[in-house]
Amino acid sequence: MKNEQSGDPATHTRNMRERFEELRTHLRTDIERVDEPQLRAMFETAAEVIGGLEKAFSDYEKKNETAWRKSND
């Protein structure tokens, strides 16, 4: 994680998005390595959920969702 001491929210959201992307990639890679259909489905579901978190963090950074805007914006 880069610059963990920073007080800048964008630094922290960017770091988390990078970690989410790494985890999502790892899950999708492991889907090809396991034979059990239920585990493959769980990995795919987890990758989708983490992708949603990654998008939420990105939306927060861009302030393109009403929930992430300050009331005086």
Secondary structure, 3 states (H helix, E strand, C coil): CCCCCCCCHHHHHHHHHHHHHHHHHHHHHHHCCCCCHHHHHHHHHHHHHHHHHHHHHHHHHHCCCHHHCCCCC
